[in-house]
Amino acid sequence: MKQTILITIVLSINFSVSGQSQKELDSLKVKLETIFMKDQTFRRIYTEAENKLGKDSDAYEYFWQVVEAQDKVLEKEVIKIIDKFGWLGISEVGRLANTTLWSVLQHGSIASKKKYAPLLKASVLKKESQPSHYARLVDRMLINSDKPQIYGTQIDYSSSEAPTFFPIEKPEYINQRRKEIGLDGIENSVGKNGIEWNIAQKEK
């Protein structure tokens, strides 16, 4: 009788903890998806804003000041979540909410990218986050720090001629680096973006 009661109590406790945990994850999922909406709304209309306001106008400059101010707010919210719960994987909060963590940090500070990139990489290696997100986060961090990228995700469209990659460190090893995190060869990216690529690949 005592054993039956003990088992019942243990099962009740486990159910309560599990239920609360799932409830918390569901709440985080909704919160992160809302943050993603805020992160993307202005970016979805920036071309229209540029055409209507003028690329060099004070109004268009103010448009981006508003975006950047919001980026800082969202970055703080996301960092607070990561610091408390870790890098939430796809199986925990879904693909969109998981994407939010990367997207907000992608628009955030270099310091935040550097601090949380290892967490994203660990999640990628567990197949709980997308390899392209890690590659793009690291490459942007490097480019913003005036260093060459390592995965070839950052493309320079500023030239009136064909687009080109921002500088790449040891480009002859880029496919090996991409393979290590689950990305396909650079040749596919080159074809999609109309970039010439004739660098033979090596393995260390």
N, C-alpha and C positions, 0 to 999 in steps of 0.2 A: 504493500500500500504506500509506504513512504517513498519507495523507488518510483512508483507511478506518479506520485505528486511531484517529485523532484524533476522527472523527465518533462512533465507538463509545464513546470515553471521555466525550465531551460528553453523549451521550445517556444514559449511565450516571449521570453526575453529575446531570443534570436529573431523571431518574427518581427518584434517591435523595432529592433536595431536595423534589420534589413529593410523594413518598410520605411523607416525614417530616412535611411541612407538613400533609398530610391526617390523618396519625396524631395530630398535635398538636391539630388542630381536633376530631377525634373524641373525644379525651380531654377537651377543654374542654367539649364538648357534654354529655358524661356528668356532668362536675363541676357544670356550671351547672344541669342538670336536677335533680341531687341537692340543690343549694342551694335551688332553687325549692320542692322538697318540704318542706324545713325551714322555709322562709319561710311556707308556707301551712298547714302541719299544725295549729298552734294556732288560726289564724284561722278554720279550718273548723269548729271546735268552740266558738268563743267564745260563741255564743248558748246552747248547751247548758250551758256552764260558768256563764254568767250566771244561767240559770234554776235550776241546781242549787245554786250557791254563794251566790247573792244579789248583786245589783248593787252594793250598798254594803258588802259583807262584806270582812273582811281577807283571806279566802281568794281572793276574786275580784281584789282589788287585787294580791295576790301573783302570781296567774295572769298578769296583764299585766306585772308586773315581770320575770317569766321571759321573756315574749315580747320585751319591749324589750331585755333583756340579749342575747338571741339576735340581735335585729335588728342590734345593734352589731357582733357577731362576723361576721355574714353581710355586712354593709356593707363591712367591711375586706377580706373575701375577694373580693368583687366589684370593689372599687376596685383591688385588686392586679391583677386580670385585665384591667380596662380600661386601666390605666396601662401594662401590658405589651403588650397586643394591640389596643388601640383598642376602639371599639364594634362588637362582633362582629355581623354582619348575619344575616338569615334564611337567605340562600344559603350562609353559612359554617357555622352551627351549628344551623340549624333554628328554627322559630317559638318553641318552648317555651324553649329555652336563651336565645334573644334576648330573650324576655319577662322572663326572670329578671333581666337587667341592670336593666331598668326597675322591676320589682316591688320589688327590694331597695332601690334608691335611693328609691323612692316612700315606703318606710317608714324611710328614713334621715334624715340631718341636712339642714338648709337649705343649709349650706355645700356639701355633696356635690351636691345638686340643682343649685345655681347653677353649680358647676364643670363638671359633666358634661352639662348640658342642651344646650349647643351641639353636642356630639358626637352626641347622640341626634337633634337636629334635622337634622344633616347626613346621618345615616343614613336618616331619614324621607324627606328630599328625594331620596335615591337609591333610594327604595322598598325599603329593606333593613330598616326598622322600621315599626311601626304609628303613624300620626298621632295616634291617641287616646292613646297612651302619652306622647308628647311633651306634648300639651295638658294631660293630667292631672298630669304632673310639674311643669310650669311653674305651673299654677293652684294646686296644693297649696303649692308653694314661696311663691307670692305671698300666699295666704291665711294660711299659717303666719308670714309676715312682716308681718301686719296690713296688707296691700295688696290692692286689688281684683284679682280674676282677670281674664283676658283672653279665655279660650275658653269659659267657661261649663260646666266639667265638675264643679265642686264645688257640691253641693246641701246645704242645711241642713235636716235632718229633725228638729231639736230641738223645733220648735214643735208644739203639740198640734193645730194647724190644718194646712192644706195645706203641703207642702214648698215651699221657696223657694230661689232661687239665693243663694249668698254674693255680696256686692257685685261688680259687673262694671264694669270701666273702659270708658267710652264704649260702652255696650251697642248703640248704633245702628250701630256698625261691626263687631260681633262676627262676622257672617257673612263679611265680607271677610277677617278674620283667620283664621277657620276654613278658608276656601277656600284660602288661601295654603299651608297645610300638608296639604291633601288631605282635610279633614273636610267632611261635609255641613252643611246649615244648622241653626241652633239649634232651629228649629221641630220637627225630628224628636226631639230630646232632650226638648223641652218636652212633646210628646205622650206619650212613654214614661213620664215621671215625674209627670204630672198637674199641671204648673205652668202657670199663666196667663202668656201672653206677648203683648203688643200693641205692642211697640216697633218702629216702622218702621225698615227698614235703609237705610243710605246707603253710598256708595262715595266714597273720597277722590279 
